[in-house]
Amino acid sequence: MSNILYVTASIRSDTDSISRGLGQRIVDGLAAKSDASVTTRDLAANDLPYVSAERFGANLTAAADRTPEQAQLAAIADTLIAELQAAETIVIASPIYNFGAPATLKAWADLVARAGTTFHYTANGPEGLLKGKKAYLAIASGGTPVGSDVDFMSRWLTFFLGFLGITDVEIVAADGIMGLDGEAKIAAAQEAALKIAA
């Protein structure tokens, strides 16, 4: 059975969040089509730690060589990385906050980017170790056009996933939803999300 990792980052509830609604439509469709299991990681609810010097050192220390303190510090990153490694498909639902990613999504990225585990360095530069996976980004934005010069979230996230080896990335966006045609843009994005698993 395949596995879908569903990562959400909105501070809004499931009923109020546009990005969560889009992401859930994608996940439900894919799961129904492939009978996949779903692992959900709600970044807003789990209060992920930010990387400190001690946590960074623990994450780069081989598991067998970690002190008990380092093992405790590295445990959350180990869990997040295992979720990412186990998934064939990743769905990330996120709003754009102030032109960029929510801090919790950046914290998640900092924890799953581990040299020697999710990427490694070669003579030709870094190479991602999570190849062969498909990612969907469900993005909502009040005013920032997705893909524009002022959208520093979707471009960063697409680049980051590619850095880990996940280069097959598809975006479903409801952007500019605070404008006069916001409802129409939400409806169009919802339809696009439903079509993914059709």
C-alpha positions as CSV (number, residue, x, y, z in Angstrom):
1,M,0.0,0.0,0.0
2,S,1.3,3.5,-0.9
3,N,1.5,6.3,1.6
4,I,0.6,9.9,1.4
5,L,2.2,12.5,3.7
6,Y,-0.1,15.4,4.3
7,V,1.5,18.5,5.7
8,T,-0.6,21.5,6.7
9,A,0.6,24.8,7.9
10,S,-2.3,27.2,8.2
11,I,-3.2,28.6,11.6
12,R,-6.8,28.5,10.6
13,S,-9.1,25.5,11.3
14,D,-10.1,22.9,8.8
15,T,-13.4,24.6,8.2
16,D,-11.9,28.2,7.8
17,S,-8.7,27.5,5.9
18,I,-8.7,27.6,2.1
19,S,-5.3,25.9,1.8
20,R,-6.4,23.1,4.2
21,G,-9.6,22.7,2.1
22,L,-7.6,22.4,-1.1
23,G,-5.1,20.0,0.4
24,Q,-7.8,17.8,1.9
25,R,-9.5,17.5,-1.5
26,I,-6.3,16.4,-3.1
27,V,-5.5,13.9,-0.3
28,D,-9.0,12.4,-0.3
29,G,-9.0,12.0,-4.1
30,L,-5.6,10.4,-4.2
31,A,-6.3,8.1,-1.3
32,A,-9.6,6.9,-2.7
33,K,-8.0,6.3,-6.1
34,S,-5.0,4.4,-4.9
35,D,-6.2,3.0,-1.5
36,A,-3.3,4.8,0.1
37,S,-2.7,5.3,3.8
38,V,-2.4,8.9,4.9
39,T,0.0,10.4,7.5
40,T,-1.0,13.9,8.6
41,R,1.4,16.4,10.0
42,D,-0.3,19.5,11.3
43,L,2.5,22.0,11.7
44,A,0.3,24.6,13.3
45,A,-0.8,22.2,16.0
46,N,2.4,20.5,16.8
47,D,4.5,23.5,17.7
48,L,7.8,22.4,16.0
49,P,11.0,23.6,17.5
50,Y,13.3,25.9,15.7
51,V,16.8,24.7,15.0
52,S,19.4,25.6,17.6
53,A,23.1,25.0,17.6
54,E,22.6,22.0,19.9
55,R,19.7,20.5,17.9
56,F,21.7,21.1,14.6
57,G,24.7,19.2,16.1
58,A,22.4,16.4,17.3
59,N,20.8,16.0,13.9
60,L,24.1,15.7,12.2
61,T,25.4,13.1,14.7
62,A,25.0,9.5,13.7
63,A,22.2,7.9,15.8
64,A,24.6,5.3,17.3
65,D,27.0,8.1,18.4
66,R,24.4,10.5,20.0
67,T,24.4,11.2,23.7
68,P,21.1,10.7,25.4
69,E,20.6,14.5,25.3
70,Q,21.3,14.5,21.5
71,A,19.0,11.6,21.0
72,Q,16.2,13.6,22.6
73,L,17.0,16.7,20.6
74,A,17.1,14.7,17.3
75,A,13.9,12.7,17.9
76,I,11.5,15.1,16.3
77,A,13.7,15.4,13.2
78,D,14.0,11.6,13.0
79,T,10.2,11.3,13.1
80,L,9.7,14.0,10.4
81,I,12.3,12.5,8.1
82,A,10.9,9.0,8.5
83,E,7.5,10.3,7.5
84,L,8.9,12.0,4.4
85,Q,11.0,8.9,3.5
86,A,8.0,6.6,3.8
87,A,5.7,8.6,1.6
88,E,5.4,8.1,-2.2
89,T,3.3,11.3,-2.4
90,I,3.6,14.5,-0.4
91,V,0.7,17.0,-0.2
92,I,1.7,20.3,1.4
93,A,-1.2,22.8,2.2
94,S,0.0,26.2,3.1
95,P,-1.0,29.9,3.0
96,I,1.3,32.6,2.0
97,Y,2.0,34.9,5.0
98,N,3.7,38.2,4.3
99,F,4.9,37.0,0.9
100,G,6.6,33.9,2.3
101,A,6.1,30.6,4.1
102,P,4.7,30.3,7.6
103,A,7.4,30.0,10.2
104,T,6.3,26.5,11.0
105,L,6.8,25.3,7.5
106,K,10.3,26.7,7.5
107,A,10.9,25.0,10.8
108,W,9.8,21.7,9.2
109,A,12.1,22.2,6.3
110,D,15.0,22.9,8.6
111,L,14.4,19.7,10.5
112,V,14.0,17.4,7.5
113,A,17.0,18.8,5.6
114,R,19.7,16.5,6.9
115,A,23.1,16.0,5.1
116,G,23.7,12.3,4.5
117,T,20.0,11.4,5.0
118,T,17.7,13.5,2.8
119,F,20.5,15.0,0.7
120,H,24.3,14.6,0.3
121,Y,27.2,16.5,-1.1
122,T,28.9,15.3,-4.3
123,A,31.8,16.5,-6.4
124,N,29.1,18.2,-8.5
125,G,27.3,19.8,-5.6
126,P,24.4,18.7,-3.4
127,E,22.2,15.8,-4.5
128,G,18.7,15.0,-3.1
129,L,18.2,11.5,-1.8
130,L,14.3,11.5,-1.9
131,K,13.9,10.9,-5.6
132,G,10.9,9.3,-7.2
133,K,8.3,11.0,-5.1
134,K,5.4,13.3,-6.3
135,A,4.5,16.5,-4.4
136,Y,1.4,18.6,-4.6
137,L,1.3,22.1,-3.2
138,A,-2.1,23.5,-2.2
139,I,-1.5,27.2,-1.7
140,A,-3.8,30.1,-0.6
141,S,-3.0,33.8,-0.7
142,G,-5.0,36.8,0.1
143,G,-3.2,39.1,-2.3
144,T,0.2,37.7,-3.4
145,P,-0.1,36.2,-6.9
146,V,1.4,32.7,-6.8
147,G,4.4,32.4,-9.1
148,S,5.0,36.1,-9.2
149,D,8.1,38.0,-8.3
150,V,6.7,38.7,-4.8
151,D,5.8,35.1,-4.1
152,F,8.7,33.9,-2.0
153,M,6.8,30.9,-0.7
154,S,6.0,28.6,-3.6
155,R,9.2,29.3,-5.4
156,W,11.2,28.6,-2.2
157,L,9.2,25.4,-1.4
158,T,9.5,24.1,-5.0
159,F,13.3,24.7,-4.9
160,F,13.6,23.1,-1.4
161,L,11.8,20.0,-2.4
162,G,14.0,19.7,-5.5
163,F,17.0,20.1,-3.3
164,L,15.8,16.9,-1.5
165,G,15.3,15.2,-4.8
166,I,11.5,15.8,-5.2
167,T,11.4,17.4,-8.5
168,D,7.9,16.4,-9.7
169,V,5.9,19.2,-8.0
170,E,2.4,20.3,-9.0
171,I,0.8,23.5,-7.6
172,V,-2.9,24.2,-7.0
173,A,-3.4,27.8,-5.9
174,A,-6.2,30.0,-4.8
175,D,-4.5,33.4,-4.9
176,G,-5.8,36.9,-4.7
177,I,-8.8,35.7,-2.8
178,M,-9.2,39.0,-1.0
179,G,-10.1,40.6,-4.3
180,L,-13.5,41.1,-5.9
181,D,-13.3,37.8,-7.8
182,G,-12.0,35.9,-4.7
183,E,-14.9,33.4,-4.6
184,A,-14.4,32.5,-8.2
185,K,-10.7,31.9,-7.7
186,I,-11.4,29.7,-4.7
187,A,-14.0,27.7,-6.7
188,A,-11.5,27.3,-9.6
189,A,-8.8,26.0,-7.3
190,Q,-11.2,23.6,-5.6
191,E,-12.2,22.2,-9.1
192,A,-8.5,21.9,-10.0
193,A,-7.8,20.0,-6.7
194,L,-10.7,17.6,-7.4
195,K,-9.4,16.9,-11.0
196,I,-5.9,15.7,-9.7
197,A,-7.2,12.3,-8.8
198,A,-9.9,12.1,-11.4
